Amino acid sequence: MTRALRKDSILPFVKSRQFAREHPYMAGTVAVLMASAVSALINRHLARKAELDNPPVGQFLDIDGVRLHYLERGAGEPLLMLHGNGSMIADFQSSGLIDLAAKNHRVIVFDRPGFGHSSRPRNVVWTPIAQAELLHSALQRLGVAQSVVLGHSWGASVAVALALKYPALVRGLVLASGYYYPTARLDVIGLSAPAVPLVGDVISHTFSPIISRAIWPIMLKKIFGPPSVPPKFDGFPKEMAVRPSQIRASAAESALMIADALGFHNEYSKLKMPVSIVAGDDDKLIDINRQSSQLHDDITHSTFHRISGHGHMVHQTATGAVMSAIDEVFRATSNQENTKPGAVLIR
């Protein structure tokens, strides 16, 4: 009986080996499908755990089918902060910029659609203009008629879109580490893969989170360098950033990056409000000579803060310099109001 049991227990194993030898491609396909299913279940569990471990820090607005998470701090003239691709409110929190700005301003920070705790419905292509329309509605709900707007990286594109579409809303712009002009970017092809319909869903739910965790230290070194990653960034919730939903949102924005720059690159001269441009001189993601420096040339009244020895994450590594640029824009908007017809300029 024992021998019979042993024979019965090893029979499936023997048959599976035989099947693999006789049908190697089919066996390989089955193995990949099984591995994909297991990884999808694990990633789903980890994503849910990340959301439980990192609950919302702010409040929610429901606007046109989007559940928009936002944080509000301080009092005074409004300042809207827009994070970059793949990021969320926690980036500005960990940088210390929210606390600095909230000393004198009403700071409003959104998780843009698909990031952090904000939803991203698939019936909309979330271009900078589409996000600007959403944010305009959100600010109306919050009673904000005018605001200075800070945008970092992809958030700078949204800030520009907001200023072009709603110039009466945007008193001034602070644009940090932005991408403003179309260039050849082969890396965009790979980064956009998880946004491809159907195939992208499989990638973002299976292998992309695993790969993202593996390359996380390398990625941080590139986006922060040449400075090292500051200890304060340890508070950033990595596991939120590598969720399938956020990976897909990030891929979609990568796919739109060049096309959006192409659509905007002849429009910048229309920006009449004060504009302060900030960029790290050693940015490893974006050529600031072809981007921020060119934007400064095209917006003749802008100021350009070229920060030596810093990279893409200037708000993290040169927080004081970014805060100075914000203060500069607020001063400029105040001077504009004081020099309107009928106003007296006090020197």
ABEGO torsion letter per residue (X at the ends): XAAAAAAAAAAAAAAAAAAAAABAAAAAAAAAAAAAAAAAAAAAAAAAAAAAABBBABBBBBBGGBBBBBBBBEBEBBBBBBBBBGBBAAAAAAAGAAAAAAAABBBBBBBBBGBEABBBBAABBBBAAAAAAAAAAAAAAAGBABBBBBBBEAAAAAAAAAAAABAAABABBBBBGBBABBBBBAAAAAAAAAABBGAAAAAAABAAAAAAAAAAAAAAAAAAOABBBBAAAAABBAAAAABAAAAAAAAAAAAAAAAAAAAAAAAAAABABBBBBBBBAABAABBAAABAAAAAAABAABBBBBBBGBBABAAAABAAAAAAAAAAAAAAAAAAAAABBGBBBBX
